[in-house]
């Protein structure tokens, strides 16, 4: 980690001691296949009796690196019978192994992969296809009771080509094309990943090969992966799946254990069976695994490191995971537009740093904390907007020049919209979102601080703090909580608990109970939906 001369400022210069990987996604797979041809690269995991969504004879398949490379090249040549290099192809499917093969096949064919949440409905999918100007739609026939083929038929007018993955084995794996694969450059676009929509209409971040490969390699290396076994139920349509999990495994010669969906028992059982050493997940997943009634019956001794991101990890949750899973928990911080990770903690960090910070910047990225008003770098320890600059910044939002200019400054700084502080060592603490900040009577209140305290209460499993309009104060603090099994809503006890730790103006005045939270596909709580539900009377409120 390299600092400029003035430790009084919240700024970290890029650590250039680790090289940027000047590689494409296809290059990364080729290199792994050359180094580890017979090592297991990919393991499919599905519930017993689960039929294949792609017409395969089994849902317990495995690929060596050599086999994955062969299938990816065959897939690339098949894609080139339908598409030209540079075209955009939308992949709308859950976590099937064919998703991973298509990821590398599209890269080898010089196509831009547009990723789409399998939970999208027709209007949402139409938006993605139209906004990305996709030439093709590749999809599964159904998932979780949704007739995806029918929805794909509704939006077929948006694309030139449509292909159902049920025909994979009869068409892709029998493709006899020997077409030469195109030259693809590391600076070429690789994917369009749509922002997860916590605040409104999603934007398509256009990400390049160099940024994705290098970021995945840096994150996996800091976590300690090296020929390891990784369990990741993170969705492949999100950077946590397609980049940190899939590419993270490839760049370190590791084995990627891929569950079809996140179900706590399915994941826990697979960790024990495959002897997984690393686990990636968002806090909501880790909480569900902790609370699963059979967790104590599952042997998790193989786990060395769990990694979480996408939402703040409260210190009490971190301590609980390390205690009950018997492994280190590290955190990552970033966003899709940064390919995606900016800062990360390390298993070697102190308990205090792992619990209270988001770690320190990855190599080759410059980070500063800026005054949101004038962009000036703030003093060490002072709060401001987290901004980053480096190799991994997106090429821009696809076909959204105004939104791109608002997100990335003329000199290359990505404005994350997140609030945070930096200490004199360069460790980052994320304190909230600029848009989530609650202003009550002129006082700034950051939801993450209140949420971190609430989750320390033994009755509370999850908490989401948000602002609601108020005639007197402008905004008041509201909270939706999900109780642990057997917990009871005791407003007075919760209020008294918070009063011991927080100033009075930060204590929520409106309290709601939730059995489930509205979530994005990547596992983030949609606070704008909680706000809408609360204002419309759609949440169960209890008084204080």
Steps between C-alpha positions, in 0.01 A plus 500: 500500500647836392411838647583848379707721727210648700350243740258768621295463181256221411684385190682181398722493192489183289721209600676422171712212633245247372452509120170549323416183306491593134272207415155426369253269671579239235874542560447432870322172428764394246778567752321300772440207263868494403616507863241267652339291221389215727397704805126526569383844383123490545260296715122511450279490811123456499241357736454120483256415224524846344458461123754674280393837363723441196399150400801329659474143624630603843512801729820384671747562217869593524748657259877497508673812371579323175134399457378849585737648243381259229134571572562877505675489161221287351248746641694795353495345153127427531434861603688621193256310278231741627677819605781730388785604735406818685128422518322482833332179616274484805524198730186456710545193716569384857827347621528208258849387390414599143493861622871474582576332166311775318690764695829371365359407161370852445837642605687276255255598224549871566139551607379724781300303755194680638404340830137489613342396828290182446233656720424776249153525355416587140507879534827491695664262252378712209672800659832314527485368144399834353735716703800272429406463133549125535502289184415177678329353805620171653276365774382197696147368445390556859624570850323494834158470341553779246440410136807675362441372148160670495649828623782470246236460233332822613822697449627314193443808286788670686767263366609333178581162653342305787630173641373281783770321700286185502644446151860539621601136471334450165642811338792666679689186603456350153618811316760400241613849401876544474481876453804693617435692819547878475771707664362655819685775684516547879358849455194371310161497671416165657172541687212735565397457861189683609508683831285322753228761525499594870406857408315476167545416130811285441792623289722271293865522607722412202797309642822402323702177513811647664300645787302183565794257485734714707240584764402136541865398534577768760197414714565125490868549582432722801245248626770232479357287219754287314387171355224509760138381507249786488131481582312796357121521473533858374293557185693484176308793351677715762871586519524303827427185300637558150811688615599434862387135499543373143804707400639494854513121483649500149780746581609297803452151353228430754187284491169687471213320674184644343156448658199553274348733758555612855331267743671480841485122533615444140801726552589365844482140379715576194764675712534186710495258204748691281718610794473864395761733643355835389144629515367811323165648598311814596399556864143378443634166375740460790225579750269241340776239525572588862133466590434176311387231747736239351811717501634330811478160331719602205879468507638842403855443624641534147402868487792740533358833381154642438475819297206736499404819322211674330383641832670604824589214733418603857781422745280267704417296190870472414584376848213253493602354163863458606390338823234265360654417161852477642657704218619851423246744357632767267305774329516661159381844399429624151232537237419366156654804333841410653506142360409478798735519804686805632599398855527169680604374839738208543498187720819643656323817614419550866156414634439870552586588140292216358203597716512876458649571156461392138874435480746696289523570126591225257819544294498747211202699630508856631249583772403828660228634726362819347275777625171441312454876464828603335694176434793596724683218681391503864720457806581151627207371702254750355192373321445555130424323173713198413656547156730267306713514188687223323517224238165352602265792438221423256513623142175680582129437528393356167330767289464731803758778456339737752482233769862403423617861536319526833664180630855544365684833508690635200827391665379145565375499860205269559249666732362206694219685679613326821603685813803391696811586695866401460749463782869586485586149376254514209239269652152594386181515703173521306247708690204511263361619170467866406146425380417293811614765745215616724484869586294543815463861608835585338683204658659246263424139596660204325293179492802265511592623848152434642472164322834383641380569853159339454640172370697467823170447686439126550142520369587671168610301194497784245429873502454761227490868596349762269351847511131591489362850436385699802342847519692607809845343447512470122586133541481254786693178550306182420612141525375164373623202698488125458512317830693183567296184540313523829571872538220734598460868411569683825518864396594636840788256534632579152475875559676473835770282342572765237494786750804349669699531177354777283404863535124555548444652153626177337245277674226387257160649567310267269549124521383232258518120504590302186503128438679570171673804352466619141833406347692553181619192314847550648374494858476870587202635689293740289446782745303706253245214493489489881434873497222459245344213694515691828339808349226288340426308820644180360727426799388383844581784741528481872519804721737619769 
